Amino acid sequence: MAMTPLQQIGMELGLGLAFTMIALAPMLKQERNPLPSMRVEIVIGLPGDDKSEGNMGGAIPNVALFDANGDRLGFSRNLADTRNLNKDNQKSVPEGAVMNGGTAQLDVGYLTEGDSGKPEYITVSASGFDAVCIMEVVVKHPFSDDHFAFLPGEVAKQCTAGWEDGDTVYWSEQSTQLTFEVNGEQARSRPKCLWIDTPNAAYGDPITKWTGFGVHLPDFAVDNYTFVDWENDPWQMCGSKARFGLYEKINEMMCPPVFTKAPNNGARLPMEEYPSCSPFLVPDASGNIYEDFCDDPNINEDELAKLSEISHHSCETKEERVEKFQKTPGTGCKRDPALGRRVCPKKRAAKERGIPKIEKLQSRFHGQLVKSYDIGQSARTLCYSKGSVGPNFYSYHEESFCDMSKKKLYPLCKEEDATECFDVSLNETRHGLETRGKAVKHTSVAEWW
């Protein structure tokens, strides 16, 4: 089978397709940032084509940027009310939302006047409970062509095999192509996108387990030899929260772990990590994570006042909180003096309510089919991955069809009377007489070349 131009470039670099895209992402041509602020661009996946009804877009994520020491440089918070966002019937992009295949462009000002520090760490966190699938994150420095670029879906997919809870990381194939260039050669490919979500205030559980992620950006702007090493030993890319980590609890005011000593970019693990500031994204010595900095006992009064000022979020006194919770009936929440925060009863998990989380996400793509000529994509990989989500998928080069709801793989029907196969002309599965009526049919079909 002939290779794609990008696979040929990857062969010259000694890399497979996924690591070729990860390695070349920082070399993608980007427009200059003309502003004195930092610029973050978040690119959302496209599920089928421009007319597709599938939803990968939603509320624009929150971001926070930190320097090499882990000190806050700035953050962007989505303050728009996206609770009633109805993406299926939306005829225009509502405030605070980014839609299928769109790019959210965020200009992040420095917290300290006159600061021009280079952002090295970033956190990206969901701001609404309509899950979004992020294909690319680009961070541009002020008044500069200098930038970092990162493909969260491709990196996360490579990490899932080595993570204990890798099956809970949801990713999708998507339609948007990026143009990679090496030594004058251009090649196009479709990176995977990564799903993030935040809990719904009304229903409790998010669709995905992961609310966001953190990245040490310079680690993904290194020489090809480092990526060859990482491909041979993915733990070197995936074994450090400071390098790349997913988080269940994260927001723009929480601080990622950073490397104790500024490493040579892409340096081999293990390396010591430490909390750069508070509230910290991983549990403290008592095993607690504080999403609200007002609850964090590790923060002194001066720092608390500073955080309140920059975040426009004032903390109540302990007495005010106790009085408030005592007057709030029916919540079941009580303030625990030992923990320094309120403790509420756990809400029922998604499975207890009868709808597994991945099924809720997969339902967005009901009746949709993608037929792909792209040999960098695989129906088999989609069907064999517990974390894959998206339209039903037919691969021309594999002659295979994946029913994504059931994760069942069908071969191409090659004979007139063949059954338990996929009819590529009718765009449906074919079954015997005893299972007639069970054919997988589609209302929306897109072809990817």
Secondary structure, DSSP 8 states (H G I E B T S, - for coil): ----HHHHHHHHHT--HHHHHHHHGGGS----B-SSSEEEEEEE--SSSTT------EE--EEEEE-TT--EEEEE---S--TT--GGG-SS--TTEE-TT-EEEEEE--SSTT------EEEEE--SSS-EEEEEEEEE-TTBS-EEEE-HHHHHHHHGGGSTTGGG--EE--S--EEEEETTEEEEE---EEEE----TTT-S-SSS--EEEEEGGGGS--HHHHHHHHH-THHHHS-TTTEEEESS--TTSB-EEESS---TT--S---EEE-SSSBSS--TTS---SSGGG-TTS-HHHHHHHHHHHT-----HHHHHHHHHT-TTS--EEETTTTEEE------GGGGT--HHHHHHGGGTTEEEEE--TT--HHHHHH-TTB-SSEEEETTTTEEEETTTTEEEEB--STT--SEEETTTTEEE--GGGTT-----SEEEEE-
